[in-house]
Amino acid sequence: MNSVVRTISVDRTVSADDFRGAMRHLTGGVSVITAGRGRDVSGMTVTSVSSLAVDPPSLIVSINRSASSWPLIQRHGAFGVNMLTADQSDIAERFAGKGGLKGVQRFAGAEWTTRASGVPLLVGALAALDCEVEEVIERHSHAIVIGRVLDVVTSQRSAALAYWHGEYVAIDREEDAARLAEVSLPSRHVHARGLR
Ligand SMILES: Cc1cc2nc3c(=O)[nH]c(=O)nc-3n(C[C@H](O)[C@H](O)[C@H](O)COP(=O)(O)O)c2cc1C
């Protein structure tokens, strides 16, 4: 396996505030990462999921190593990726730790299923992916986790939840299609609707 680690030397460091300010412009699809088995479970809201390769089906997610899900991912070598629909912002907030909810408490009020790996998968997510950990790269505060996709559960839902400028926004294929036609943008361009 090829790996190149460079020591970066910079004269001028970018402040955390400047970096955060820049990253607020990056629109991210919202997913919940799930880990563990039975009642020994936890999960976390993320925007860092990204596709790695189609062959073999694999993806990447960046996980803060202080998150409660991290030891569970390490112990079981598996995790779930649950892509949220526009009306699941309450689930996003629970899994971001709102209200001090911990572990299994975050799973209340939603329906969950399992596939081969045994991690909880959200019934009614846009798509839920059952993943096995293929490789972990620990860097700075985070772990870059490469997951091999073992199974995929999809739904017919079409409106996605995204995060942009510190707010949850909806991207709806049905509702936004008319506006897209009006402005004649290429089909990949979407219109985002604020949820608040
Ligand atoms: C919209 C949004 C996106 C997030 N994306 C990430 C992410 O990609 N990686 C990460 O480590 N934490 C991310 N977080 C923070 C985690 O959701 C949060 O720290 C975690 O749920 C707290 O975990 P714990 O209480 O289980 O330790 C994000 C939070 C929000 C609200």
The ligand as a Tripos MOL2 file, in Angstrom:
@<TRIPOS>MOLECULE
LIG
   31    33     1     0     0
SMALL
NO_CHARGES

@<TRIPOS>ATOM
      1 C1        -24.2530   19.1000   10.4450 C.3       1 LIG1
      2 C2        -23.1920   18.4270   11.2850 C.ar      1 LIG1
      3 C3        -22.1520   17.7550   10.6600 C.ar      1 LIG1
      4 C4        -21.1660   17.1080   11.4100 C.ar      1 LIG1
      5 N1        -20.1650   16.4420   10.7540 N.ar      1 LIG1
      6 C5        -19.2270   15.7700   11.4790 C.ar      1 LIG1
      7 C6        -18.2220   15.0070   10.8160 C.ar      1 LIG1
      8 O1        -18.1730   14.9020    9.5960 O.2       1 LIG1
      9 N2        -17.3110   14.3510   11.5860 N.ar      1 LIG1
     10 C7        -17.3250   14.4390   12.9630 C.ar      1 LIG1
     11 O2        -16.4590   13.8560   13.6150 O.2       1 LIG1
     12 N3        -18.2870   15.1480   13.6180 N.ar      1 LIG1
     13 C8        -19.2440   15.8020   12.9110 C.ar      1 LIG1
     14 N4        -20.2280   16.4930   13.5510 N.ar      1 LIG1
     15 C9        -20.2580   16.5160   15.0260 C.3       1 LIG1
     16 C10       -20.8890   15.2410   15.5930 C.3       1 LIG1
     17 O3        -22.1930   15.0130   15.1280 O.3       1 LIG1
     18 C11       -20.9430   15.3450   17.1380 C.3       1 LIG1
     19 O4        -19.6980   15.7490   17.6280 O.3       1 LIG1
     20 C12       -21.2340   14.0220   17.7330 C.3       1 LIG1
     21 O5        -22.5550   13.6280   17.5260 O.3       1 LIG1
     22 C13       -21.0140   14.0830   19.2190 C.3       1 LIG1
     23 O6        -20.6830   12.8100   19.5570 O.3       1 LIG1
     24 P1        -20.7260   12.1960   21.0070 P.3       1 LIG1
     25 O7        -21.6110   13.0320   21.8790 O.co2     1 LIG1
     26 O8        -21.3240   10.8570   20.7180 O.co2     1 LIG1
     27 O9        -19.3170   12.1170   21.4630 O.co2     1 LIG1
     28 C14       -21.2110   17.1560   12.8300 C.ar      1 LIG1
     29 C15       -22.2670   17.8390   13.4630 C.ar      1 LIG1
     30 C16       -23.2460   18.4650   12.7060 C.ar      1 LIG1
     31 C17       -24.3860   19.1700   13.3900 C.3       1 LIG1
@<TRIPOS>BOND
     1     1     2 1
     2     2     3 ar
     3     2    30 ar
     4     3     4 ar
     5     4     5 ar
     6     4    28 ar
     7     5     6 ar
     8     6     7 ar
     9     6    13 1
    10     7     8 2
    11     7     9 ar
    12     9    10 ar
    13    10    11 2
    14    10    12 ar
    15    12    13 ar
    16    13    14 ar
    17    14    15 1
    18    14    28 ar
    19    15    16 1
    20    16    17 1
    21    16    18 1
    22    18    19 1
    23    18    20 1
    24    20    21 1
    25    20    22 1
    26    22    23 1
    27    23    24 1
    28    24    25 2
    29    24    26 1
    30    24    27 1
    31    28    29 ar
    32    29    30 ar
    33    30    31 1
@<TRIPOS>SUBSTRUCTURE
     1 LIG1         1 GROUP 0 **** ****
